């Protein structure tokens, strides 16, 4: 039986500076995703490298600054201004006068002599954010003046200066990151993989060539693959390296390892990985932004309980991976995870963009290395994962949609979900022929592996359906029979989706497909079909049911609005049709609702809605086709059922 998982999906994304931008933005669009970005801080190019040299012990803020800009909620001028400020670089020819004007702004808050658009960015920060930004800039400028050393402001990122001020104030890189995230109202957590030890990345290529820092690792180089990277306490001394320059590759590797200083995983990173549902290895610059992070967190990754550990292959070659194909990228990741054969399942799935196979400079895939679609035990999922407009980046929607499908299907690809449909026609035997005709004509196989239709209280006719369709009879006698069959499905069912169509009218089975598509694309756990969203349909339904009794017509008309009002007052949720008989449930998003239902001694449609709200299950409403029948012989059934539902709201 499929187990109901928590409503919130925790995703830990290993990323660099820009490679995962589209993934991050897509993940932020899913309210049920709790996102944490795991980043290392060993970049040392451009103004980042200048800052690291200028402030001893400081790590590189560049990737953190870039990711922070993706996490801003850009629906206010202040947030938008802060993002532009983080990304703004002072021009190569920045004058001394302009730098002095920025220093004056930091001290006094007066904007004068600062060129556009930087002046506007400062002006739009707002009082609270502006005050903090000025404070951090002032701290950096004070440090720069007291150091007695010149600092080159040309081509310097203003965001890096802000980060440097926060670092100087808090005394730690990780604490500075937290302070900036708090100030910006970050939509996700941004966590340093390491404890903040200041290290310099050095790389050794397979031909024995040395790359002395991160800037060289990401710069133009020969296609010879990188053999290993190392964490050094200080920049590599080329004079000392000359002593081993003529040694073998193995001897050079041993010499570098002897110089290396250990980097420890941060407590925050360890905690995130111990609690995450999905580990996502984002695309990007491998040997600087990503692989060192895997090495630092290797044991925590391998021990993580996440069933999905998804490696996203780059679309194109970068300078540091010119000779690697898709399996070579996986091999590199497993090497840095210190599990070259993937015996600890550090990678469970690999996403490969099929279009890269024939693209210029594309990452290729040798399918001859796969065994039953797997490489070293990891399932290789091939598809169109490229952004249709920006060809060199991934489609965040397609990547994350595939990831969520893997979560829903317990890691299986191409496995179609199953569906149970329960229909209670209140013993109207004349109506089932139309129902069965629609059931047989819908192309269920295009969407589901198996569909079971259960009809309450009717003799099942002898009809031959395709193997993927099943027809069954049930005998639930309760006035709220849909509750009993729901409990039965929760306890004994195996399907992912369950639909109930009950009451004194006729729903359309085709609307079930509309509702399930909404569940698949959104974050909802249940879909209600509203039969009251059409004024004509609403009035027509009441006239059909109570055409011969004007008093019952008026009472039912009022009752529909009373039920909506009661739900609104008690639960702060507005439903146009809270007592609808058209409901679709998705098992994996029901959370604690499952246990609440099992503890319920008596229940009806209203109490089910109440329990869903109390369990924080998101409920969507869609308009559905609905038809009632003139001459319905038991209007009292509708009246009594309505009263019981009202009691279910207030209990």
C-alpha positions as CSV (number, residue, x, y, z in Angstrom):
1,X,0.0,0.0,0.0
2,X,1.3,3.5,-0.9
3,X,2.1,5.4,2.3
4,X,0.9,9.0,2.7
5,X,3.9,11.3,3.0
6,X,4.2,14.7,4.7
7,X,2.6,17.5,2.9
8,X,5.9,19.4,2.8
9,X,8.7,18.1,0.6
10,X,12.1,19.1,1.8
11,X,14.6,19.6,-1.0
12,X,18.4,20.1,-0.5
13,X,19.9,21.6,-3.6
14,X,23.7,21.6,-4.1
15,X,24.4,24.5,-6.4
16,X,27.0,27.1,-7.5
17,X,26.4,30.6,-8.7
18,X,24.3,30.6,-11.8
19,X,23.8,27.0,-13.1
20,X,20.8,26.2,-10.9
21,X,19.0,29.6,-11.2
22,X,16.1,28.2,-13.2
23,X,15.7,25.2,-10.8
24,X,15.7,27.5,-7.8
25,X,13.0,29.8,-9.3
26,X,10.8,26.9,-10.2
27,X,11.2,25.3,-6.7
28,X,10.1,28.6,-5.1
29,X,6.8,28.4,-7.1
30,X,5.8,25.2,-5.2
31,X,4.4,26.2,-1.8
32,X,4.7,22.6,-0.5
33,X,8.5,22.6,-1.2
34,X,10.8,23.6,1.7
35,X,14.0,24.5,-0.1
36,X,17.6,24.7,1.2
37,X,20.5,25.7,-1.0
38,X,23.8,24.1,-0.1
39,X,26.8,26.2,-1.4
40,X,30.5,26.3,-0.8
41,X,32.5,29.5,-0.7
42,X,35.8,28.8,-2.3
43,X,35.5,31.0,-5.4
44,X,38.3,33.6,-5.7
45,X,37.9,35.3,-9.1
46,X,37.5,39.0,-9.9
47,X,36.3,41.2,-6.9
48,X,35.7,38.0,-4.8
49,X,39.4,37.1,-5.0
50,X,40.4,40.7,-4.3
51,X,38.2,40.7,-1.2
52,X,39.6,37.4,0.0
53,X,43.1,38.8,-0.3
54,X,42.2,42.1,1.3
55,X,40.4,40.5,4.4
56,X,42.4,37.6,5.8
57,X,40.3,34.6,6.6
58,X,37.3,35.7,4.5
59,X,35.6,33.2,2.1
60,X,34.3,34.1,-1.3
61,X,30.8,35.6,-1.2
62,X,30.1,35.6,-4.9
63,X,28.0,32.4,-5.2
64,X,26.1,33.3,-2.0
65,X,25.3,36.7,-3.3
66,X,24.1,35.4,-6.6
67,X,21.8,32.8,-4.9
68,X,20.5,35.3,-2.5
69,X,19.4,37.5,-5.4
70,X,17.4,34.5,-6.8
71,X,15.7,34.0,-3.4
72,X,14.3,37.6,-3.1
73,X,10.6,38.0,-3.3
74,X,10.5,40.6,-6.1
75,X,7.1,42.1,-5.4
76,X,8.2,45.4,-3.8
77,X,10.4,48.2,-4.9
78,X,12.7,47.6,-1.9
79,X,13.3,43.9,-2.8
80,X,13.9,44.7,-6.5
81,X,16.3,47.5,-5.6
82,X,18.2,45.2,-3.3
83,X,18.5,42.5,-6.0
84,X,19.9,45.1,-8.4
85,X,22.2,46.4,-5.8
86,X,23.6,42.9,-5.1
87,X,24.3,42.4,-8.8
88,X,25.7,45.9,-9.5
89,X,29.4,46.2,-10.4
90,X,31.3,49.4,-10.2
91,X,32.6,50.3,-13.7
92,X,36.2,49.6,-14.7
93,X,36.9,53.3,-14.8
94,X,35.2,54.2,-11.5
95,X,36.5,57.5,-10.2
96,X,37.9,58.3,-6.8
97,X,35.1,60.9,-6.4
98,X,32.4,58.3,-7.0
99,X,33.9,56.0,-4.4
100,X,34.0,58.8,-2.0
101,X,30.4,59.6,-2.7
102,X,29.4,56.0,-1.9
103,X,31.4,56.3,1.4
104,X,29.6,59.5,2.2
105,X,26.2,57.8,1.6
106,X,27.2,55.0,3.9
107,X,28.0,57.5,6.7
108,X,25.2,60.0,6.3
109,X,22.5,58.4,4.0
110,X,22.8,61.4,1.6
111,X,22.8,60.3,-2.0
112,X,24.9,62.8,-4.0
113,X,27.5,62.3,-6.7
114,X,26.6,58.7,-7.3
115,X,26.0,57.6,-10.9
116,X,22.9,56.0,-12.2
117,X,21.5,53.4,-11.7
118,X,23.4,52.9,-8.4
119,X,21.9,56.1,-6.9
120,X,18.4,54.9,-7.7
121,X,19.0,51.5,-6.2
122,X,20.2,53.1,-2.9
123,X,17.2,55.5,-2.9
124,X,14.6,52.7,-3.3
125,X,15.9,50.4,-0.5
126,X,13.5,51.9,2.0
127,X,14.4,53.0,5.6
128,X,15.0,49.7,7.3
129,X,16.9,47.9,4.5
130,X,18.7,51.1,3.6
131,X,20.0,51.6,7.1
132,X,21.4,48.1,7.3
133,X,23.1,48.3,3.9
134,X,24.7,51.6,4.9
135,X,25.9,50.1,8.2
136,X,27.6,47.2,6.5
137,X,29.1,49.4,3.8
138,X,30.4,51.8,6.5
139,X,32.0,48.9,8.4
140,X,33.8,47.8,5.2
141,X,35.0,51.3,4.3
142,X,36.2,51.8,7.9
143,X,38.2,48.5,7.7
144,X,39.6,49.5,4.3
145,X,40.8,52.9,5.7
146,X,42.3,51.4,8.8
147,X,44.1,48.6,7.0
148,X,46.6,51.0,5.3
149,X,46.3,48.9,2.2
150,X,44.8,50.2,-1.1
151,X,41.7,48.4,-2.4
152,X,40.8,48.3,-6.1
153,X,37.2,49.2,-6.5
154,X,37.1,49.0,-10.3
155,X,34.8,46.1,-11.5
156,X,33.9,45.4,-7.8
157,X,30.5,44.0,-7.0
158,X,28.7,46.2,-4.5
159,X,27.0,43.1,-3.2
160,X,30.4,41.7,-2.3
161,X,31.2,44.9,-0.3
162,X,27.9,44.6,1.6
163,X,28.7,40.9,2.3
164,X,32.2,41.9,3.5
165,X,30.8,44.4,5.9
166,X,28.4,41.8,7.4
167,X,31.3,39.4,7.7
168,X,33.4,42.0,9.6
169,X,30.5,42.8,11.9
170,X,29.4,39.2,12.7
171,X,32.9,37.7,12.8
172,X,32.0,34.7,10.7
173,X,31.0,33.9,7.1
174,X,28.1,31.7,8.0
175,X,26.7,34.2,10.4
176,X,27.0,36.9,7.8
177,X,25.0,34.7,5.4
178,X,22.3,34.3,7.9
179,X,22.1,38.1,8.5
180,X,21.8,38.9,4.8
181,X,19.1,36.2,4.4
182,X,17.1,37.7,7.3
183,X,17.4,41.2,5.9
184,X,16.3,40.2,2.5
185,X,13.4,38.0,3.6
186,X,14.9,35.1,1.7
187,X,12.3,32.6,0.5
188,X,14.6,29.6,1.2
189,X,17.5,28.7,3.5
190,X,21.0,29.4,2.2
191,X,23.6,27.2,4.0
192,X,27.3,27.0,3.7
193,X,28.4,23.4,3.2
194,X,31.5,23.9,5.4
195,X,32.0,25.4,8.9
196,X,33.6,28.4,7.2
197,X,37.2,27.5,7.2
198,X,39.2,29.7,4.8
199,X,40.7,27.5,2.2
200,X,42.1,27.8,-1.4
201,X,41.1,25.3,-4.0
202,X,43.9,23.8,-6.1
203,X,43.5,21.2,-8.9
204,X,45.8,18.7,-10.4
205,X,45.1,17.6,-14.0
206,X,45.7,14.1,-15.2
207,X,48.8,15.2,-17.1
208,X,50.4,16.6,-13.9
209,X,49.6,20.2,-14.7
210,X,48.7,22.3,-11.6
211,X,45.8,24.9,-11.4
212,X,46.8,27.0,-8.4
213,X,43.4,28.5,-7.5
214,X,39.7,28.5,-8.2
215,X,40.0,31.2,-10.9
216,X,42.4,28.9,-12.9
217,X,40.1,25.9,-12.4
218,X,37.2,27.6,-14.2
219,X,39.4,29.4,-16.8
220,X,40.7,28.3,-20.3
221,X,42.7,25.1,-20.0
222,X,43.7,22.0,-21.9
223,X,41.0,19.3,-22.5
224,X,43.0,16.9,-20.2
225,X,40.6,16.0,-17.4
226,X,41.1,17.2,-13.8
227,X,42.4,14.4,-11.7
228,X,41.6,15.8,-8.2
229,X,41.1,19.0,-6.2
230,X,42.6,19.9,-2.9
231,X,41.8,22.3,0.0
232,X,44.9,24.4,0.8
233,X,45.4,26.6,3.8
234,X,47.0,29.3,1.7
235,X,47.7,29.9,-2.0
236,X,50.0,27.3,-3.5
237,X,53.7,28.3,-3.4
238,X,54.9,27.9,-7.0
239,X,58.5,27.7,-5.8
240,X,57.7,24.7,-3.6
241,X,55.7,23.2,-6.5
242,X,58.7,23.4,-8.7
243,X,60.4,20.8,-6.4
244,X,57.9,18.2,-7.5
245,X,57.1,19.4,-11.0
246,X,59.0,16.5,-12.5
247,X,57.4,13.8,-10.3
248,X,54.8,11.3,-11.4
249,X,51.1,12.0,-11.2
250,X,50.8,9.7,-8.1
251,X,53.7,11.4,-6.4
252,X,52.3,14.9,-7.1
253,X,48.9,13.7,-5.7
254,X,50.6,12.4,-2.6
255,X,52.5,15.7,-2.1
256,X,49.4,17.8,-2.5
257,X,47.4,15.6,-0.1
258,X,50.2,16.0,2.5
259,X,49.8,19.8,2.2
260,X,46.0,19.7,2.4
261,X,44.0,20.9,5.4
262,X,40.7,19.2,6.3
263,X,37.4,21.0,5.7
264,X,34.5,20.0,8.0
265,X,30.8,19.9,7.1
266,X,28.8,22.6,8.9
267,X,26.2,21.5,11.5
268,X,23.5,23.3,9.5
269,X,24.4,21.3,6.4
270,X,24.5,18.0,8.3
271,X,21.1,18.7,9.8
272,X,19.5,19.6,6.4
273,X,20.8,16.4,4.8
274,X,19.6,14.3,7.8
275,X,16.0,15.6,7.3
276,X,15.7,16.1,3.6
277,X,13.3,14.2,1.3
278,X,15.2,14.9,-1.9
279,X,18.9,15.6,-2.5
280,X,19.3,17.5,-5.8
281,X,22.7,17.8,-7.4
282,X,22.3,20.9,-9.6
283,X,24.1,21.7,-12.8
284,X,27.0,24.1,-12.9
285,X,30.7,24.4,-12.8
286,X,31.7,21.1,-11.5
287,X,35.2,21.3,-10.1
288,X,34.8,24.6,-8.3
289,X,31.2,25.0,-7.3
290,X,29.9,21.5,-6.9
291,X,32.4,18.6,-6.5
292,X,34.2,20.2,-3.5
293,X,30.8,20.4,-1.8
294,X,30.1,16.7,-2.3
295,X,33.5,15.9,-0.9
296,X,32.9,18.0,2.2
297,X,29.4,16.4,2.8
298,X,30.1,13.0,1.4
299,X,29.2,10.9,4.5
300,X,26.2,13.0,5.3
301,X,24.9,12.6,1.7
302,X,25.4,8.9,1.7
303,X,23.7,8.5,5.1
304,X,20.8,10.9,4.2
305,X,17.4,9.1,4.3
306,X,16.2,10.8,1.1
307,X,14.9,8.2,-1.4
308,X,15.6,10.5,-4.3
309,X,19.2,11.7,-4.8
310,X,19.0,13.2,-8.3
311,X,22.0,14.2,-10.4
312,X,21.2,16.8,-13.1
313,X,23.7,16.5,-16.0
314,X,25.1,19.7,-17.5
315,X,23.7,20.5,-21.0
316,X,27.0,21.8,-22.4
317,X,30.7,21.3,-21.7
318,X,32.4,23.8,-19.4
319,X,36.1,24.5,-19.5
320,X,36.8,22.2,-16.6
321,X,34.9,19.2,-18.1
322,X,35.8,19.4,-21.8
323,X,36.5,15.7,-22.1
324,X,33.7,14.3,-19.9
325,X,30.4,12.8,-21.1
326,X,27.4,12.2,-18.9
327,X,28.7,9.0,-17.3
328,X,32.0,10.7,-16.8
329,X,30.2,13.5,-14.8
330,X,28.5,10.9,-12.7
331,X,31.9,9.2,-12.1
332,X,33.4,12.5,-11.0
333,X,30.5,13.0,-8.5
334,X,30.8,9.5,-7.1
335,X,34.6,9.9,-6.8
336,X,34.1,13.0,-4.7
337,X,31.5,11.2,-2.7
338,X,34.2,8.6,-2.0
339,X,31.9,5.9,-3.4
340,X,33.1,5.2,-7.0
341,X,30.7,2.3,-7.6
342,X,27.7,3.9,-5.9
343,X,27.3,1.1,-3.4
344,X,26.0,3.6,-0.8
345,X,23.4,5.0,-3.2
346,X,24.7,8.5,-3.1
347,X,23.0,9.0,-6.5
348,X,19.7,7.3,-7.2
349,X,18.7,9.0,-10.5
350,X,20.4,10.9,-13.3
351,X,18.6,13.4,-15.5
352,X,20.0,13.7,-19.0
353,X,18.9,16.2,-21.6
354,X,18.5,14.1,-24.8
355,X,19.1,17.1,-27.1
356,X,22.6,17.4,-25.8
357,X,23.6,14.3,-27.7
358,X,23.7,16.1,-31.0
359,X,24.2,19.7,-29.9
360,X,27.4,21.6,-30.5
361,X,29.6,21.3,-27.4
362,X,26.8,19.1,-25.9
363,X,27.4,16.6,-23.1
364,X,26.9,13.2,-24.8
365,X,25.7,9.9,-23.3
366,X,27.1,6.5,-24.2
367,X,24.1,4.3,-23.8
368,X,26.3,1.2,-24.2
369,X,27.5,1.8,-20.6
370,X,23.9,1.5,-19.2
371,X,22.5,-1.7,-17.9
372,X,18.7,-1.8,-18.0
373,X,18.6,2.0,-18.2
374,X,20.9,2.4,-15.2
375,X,24.4,3.5,-14.7
376,X,26.1,2.1,-11.5
377,X,22.7,1.4,-10.1
378,X,21.3,5.0,-10.7
379,X,18.3,5.2,-13.1
380,X,19.1,7.4,-16.1
381,X,16.1,9.5,-17.0
382,X,16.3,10.9,-20.5
383,X,14.1,13.7,-21.7
384,X,13.8,17.2,-23.0
385,X,15.2,19.2,-20.1
386,X,16.4,22.2,-22.0
387,X,14.9,25.7,-21.7
388,X,13.0,26.2,-25.0
389,X,14.0,29.9,-25.2
390,X,17.5,30.0,-23.6
391,X,19.1,27.0,-25.2
392,X,22.1,26.8,-22.9
393,X,20.2,26.5,-19.6
394,X,17.9,23.9,-18.1
395,X,14.1,24.2,-18.0
396,X,13.4,24.6,-14.3
397,X,9.8,23.5,-14.8
398,X,10.7,20.3,-16.6
399,X,13.4,19.3,-14.2
400,X,11.3,20.0,-11.0
401,X,8.2,18.4,-12.5
402,X,10.2,15.2,-13.2
403,X,11.7,15.4,-9.7
404,X,8.2,15.7,-8.1
405,X,6.9,12.8,-10.3
406,X,9.7,10.7,-9.0
407,X,8.7,11.6,-5.4
408,X,5.1,10.7,-6.1
409,X,6.0,7.4,-7.8
410,X,8.5,6.3,-5.2
411,X,11.4,6.8,-7.5
412,X,10.0,4.9,-10.5
413,X,9.8,6.5,-14.0
414,X,7.1,5.8,-16.5
415,X,4.9,4.1,-13.9
416,X,1.3,5.3,-14.4
417,X,-0.7,5.9,-11.3
418,X,-3.9,4.0,-10.6
419,X,-7.3,5.5,-9.9
420,X,-10.4,4.4,-7.9
421,X,-13.8,5.9,-8.6
422,X,-16.7,5.4,-6.3
423,X,-20.3,6.3,-7.5
424,X,-23.4,6.2,-5.4
425,X,-26.5,6.9,-7.5
426,X,-28.9,6.3,-4.6
427,X,-30.3,3.1,-6.2
428,X,-31.4,4.9,-9.4
429,X,-30.8,1.8,-11.6
430,X,-32.0,3.6,-14.7
431,X,-29.0,5.9,-14.6
432,X,-26.1,3.4,-14.7
433,X,-26.2,2.7,-18.5
434,X,-25.2,6.2,-19.3
435,X,-22.5,6.1,-16.6
436,X,-21.0,2.8,-17.9
437,X,-21.0,4.0,-21.5
438,X,-19.0,7.1,-20.5
439,X,-16.6,4.9,-18.4
440,X,-15.9,2.6,-21.4
441,X,-15.4,5.4,-23.9
442,X,-12.9,7.6,-22.0
443,X,-9.2,6.9,-22.9
444,X,-8.2,6.1,-19.3
445,X,-5.1,4.2,-20.5
446,X,-3.5,7.5,-21.6
447,X,-3.4,8.7,-18.0
448,X,-3.5,5.6,-15.7
449,X,-2.2,2.1,-15.4
450,X,-5.5,0.9,-13.9
451,X,-8.9,2.4,-13.2
452,X,-11.5,0.7,-10.9
453,X,-15.1,1.9,-10.9
454,X,-17.1,0.9,-7.9
455,X,-20.9,1.5,-8.0
456,X,-22.9,1.3,-4.8
457,X,-26.1,-0.7,-4.5
458,X,-26.5,-1.6,-8.1
459,X,-26.2,-5.0,-9.8
460,X,-23.2,-5.0,-12.0
461,X,-24.1,-5.8,-15.6
462,X,-22.1,-8.4,-17.6
463,X,-19.9,-6.1,-19.6
464,X,-16.4,-6.8,-21.0
465,X,-14.0,-4.0,-20.3
466,X,-10.3,-3.7,-21.3
467,X,-7.8,-5.2,-18.8
468,X,-6.9,-1.8,-17.4
469,X,-10.5,-1.2,-16.3
470,X,-12.4,-2.9,-13.5
471,X,-16.1,-2.7,-12.5
472,X,-17.2,-3.7,-9.0
473,X,-20.3,-3.5,-6.9
474,X,-20.3,-2.2,-3.3
475,X,-23.0,-2.3,-0.6
476,X,-22.5,0.7,1.7
477,X,-25.9,1.6,3.3
478,X,-25.0,4.8,5.1
479,X,-26.5,8.1,4.0
480,X,-22.8,9.2,3.7
481,X,-21.5,6.1,2.0
482,X,-18.7,8.0,0.4
483,X,-17.1,8.4,3.9
484,X,-17.1,4.6,4.5
485,X,-15.5,3.9,1.1
486,X,-12.9,6.6,1.7
487,X,-11.9,5.0,5.0
488,X,-11.7,1.7,3.2
489,X,-9.5,3.2,0.5
490,X,-7.2,4.7,3.0
491,X,-6.8,1.5,4.9
492,X,-6.8,-1.1,2.1
493,X,-6.5,0.7,-1.2
494,X,-3.3,0.9,-3.3
495,X,-4.3,3.6,-5.9
496,X,-2.8,7.1,-5.8
497,X,-6.0,8.8,-6.6
498,X,-9.6,8.3,-5.3
499,X,-12.7,10.0,-6.7
500,X,-16.2,10.0,-5.1
501,X,-19.3,11.0,-7.1
502,X,-22.3,10.8,-4.9
503,X,-25.7,12.4,-4.4
504,X,-29.0,12.7,-6.1
505,X,-27.7,14.0,-9.5
506,X,-25.4,13.0,-12.3
507,X,-21.7,14.1,-12.5
508,X,-19.5,13.6,-15.5
509,X,-16.6,11.1,-15.4
510,X,-14.6,13.3,-17.8
511,X,-14.4,16.0,-15.1
512,X,-12.4,13.5,-13.0
513,X,-9.5,13.9,-15.5
514,X,-9.7,17.7,-15.2
515,X,-9.4,17.4,-11.4
516,X,-6.6,15.0,-11.4
517,X,-4.6,17.1,-13.9
518,X,-4.9,20.0,-11.4
519,X,-3.6,17.7,-8.6
520,X,-0.7,16.7,-10.7
521,X,0.3,20.3,-11.7
522,X,-0.4,22.0,-8.4
523,X,0.1,21.6,-4.7
524,X,-3.4,20.5,-3.8
525,X,-4.3,17.3,-1.9
526,X,-8.0,17.3,-2.8
527,X,-10.2,18.8,-5.6
528,X,-13.8,19.6,-5.1
529,X,-16.2,19.8,-8.0
530,X,-18.4,22.9,-7.6
531,X,-21.9,22.5,-9.1
532,X,-22.8,26.1,-8.0
533,X,-20.4,28.1,-10.0
534,X,-23.0,28.4,-12.8
535,X,-26.1,30.4,-11.8
536,X,-28.2,28.6,-14.3
537,X,-27.0,25.2,-13.2
538,X,-27.4,26.0,-9.5
539,X,-31.1,27.2,-9.9
540,X,-31.9,24.4,-12.3
541,X,-30.6,21.8,-9.8
542,X,-32.8,23.1,-7.0
543,X,-35.9,23.3,-9.3
544,X,-35.3,19.7,-10.5
545,X,-35.0,18.4,-6.9
546,X,-37.7,20.5,-5.3
547,X,-39.9,21.5,-8.2
548,X,-43.0,20.2,-6.4
549,X,-42.2,21.8,-3.1
550,X,-41.6,25.5,-3.0
551,X,-40.8,25.5,0.8
552,X,-38.1,22.8,0.3
553,X,-36.7,24.8,-2.6
554,X,-36.3,28.0,-0.5
555,X,-34.8,26.1,2.4
556,X,-32.3,24.3,0.2
557,X,-31.4,27.6,-1.6
558,X,-30.7,29.2,1.8
559,X,-28.9,26.2,3.1
560,X,-26.3,26.4,0.4
561,X,-25.3,29.9,1.4
562,X,-25.5,29.1,5.1
563,X,-23.0,26.2,4.7
564,X,-20.6,28.5,2.8
565,X,-20.9,31.2,5.5
566,X,-20.3,28.7,8.3
567,X,-17.1,27.3,6.7
568,X,-15.9,30.8,6.1
569,X,-16.5,31.9,9.7
570,X,-15.1,28.9,11.4
571,X,-12.2,28.0,9.2
572,X,-11.4,31.2,7.3
573,X,-11.9,29.3,4.0
574,X,-14.5,30.1,1.4
575,X,-16.1,27.3,-0.6
576,X,-18.7,27.8,-3.2
577,X,-19.9,24.3,-2.7
578,X,-18.6,22.8,0.6
579,X,-21.0,19.9,0.6
580,X,-20.3,18.8,-2.9
581,X,-20.4,15.1,-3.7
582,X,-17.6,15.4,-6.3
583,X,-14.3,14.9,-4.6
584,X,-10.9,13.7,-5.7
585,X,-8.1,12.7,-3.2
586,X,-4.4,12.3,-3.8
587,X,-3.1,9.9,-1.2
588,X,0.5,11.3,-1.0
589,X,-0.7,14.8,0.0
590,X,-3.2,13.9,2.7
591,X,-0.7,14.1,5.6
592,X,-2.3,13.7,9.1
593,X,-5.8,13.6,7.5
594,X,-5.4,9.9,7.2
595,X,-5.1,9.4,11.0
596,X,-7.8,11.9,11.8
597,X,-10.3,10.1,9.6
598,X,-9.5,6.7,11.2
599,X,-10.2,8.2,14.6
600,X,-13.6,9.7,13.5
601,X,-16.5,7.7,14.9
602,X,-19.2,9.3,12.7
603,X,-18.6,11.4,9.7
604,X,-20.2,13.1,6.6
605,X,-19.2,15.4,3.8
606,X,-18.9,18.5,6.0
607,X,-16.9,16.8,8.7
608,X,-14.5,15.4,6.0
609,X,-13.9,19.0,4.8
610,X,-13.4,20.1,8.4
611,X,-10.8,17.4,9.0
612,X,-9.0,18.2,5.7
613,X,-8.7,21.9,6.8
614,X,-7.5,20.9,10.3
615,X,-4.9,18.7,8.6
616,X,-3.6,21.6,6.5
617,X,-4.5,19.8,3.2
618,X,-4.9,22.3,0.4
619,X,-8.3,22.0,-1.3
620,X,-9.0,23.3,-4.8
621,X,-12.4,23.9,-6.4
622,X,-13.2,23.5,-10.1
623,X,-16.6,23.9,-12.0
624,X,-18.0,20.5,-13.0
625,X,-21.0,19.4,-15.0
626,X,-23.9,18.3,-12.9
627,X,-27.5,17.4,-13.7
628,X,-30.4,16.5,-11.4
629,X,-33.7,14.7,-12.3
630,X,-37.2,16.1,-12.0
631,X,-39.4,13.9,-10.0
632,X,-36.8,12.8,-7.5
633,X,-39.0,11.0,-5.0
634,X,-37.1,11.7,-1.7
635,X,-36.5,15.5,-1.3
636,X,-36.5,14.7,2.5
637,X,-33.2,12.8,1.9
638,X,-31.6,16.0,0.7
639,X,-33.0,18.0,3.6
640,X,-31.9,15.5,6.3
641,X,-28.5,15.1,4.8
642,X,-28.1,18.9,4.7
643,X,-28.9,19.2,8.4
644,X,-26.4,16.5,9.3
645,X,-23.7,18.2,7.3
646,X,-24.4,21.5,9.1
647,X,-23.8,19.7,12.4
648,X,-20.6,18.3,11.0
649,X,-19.3,21.8,10.5
650,X,-19.9,23.1,14.0
651,X,-18.8,20.0,15.9
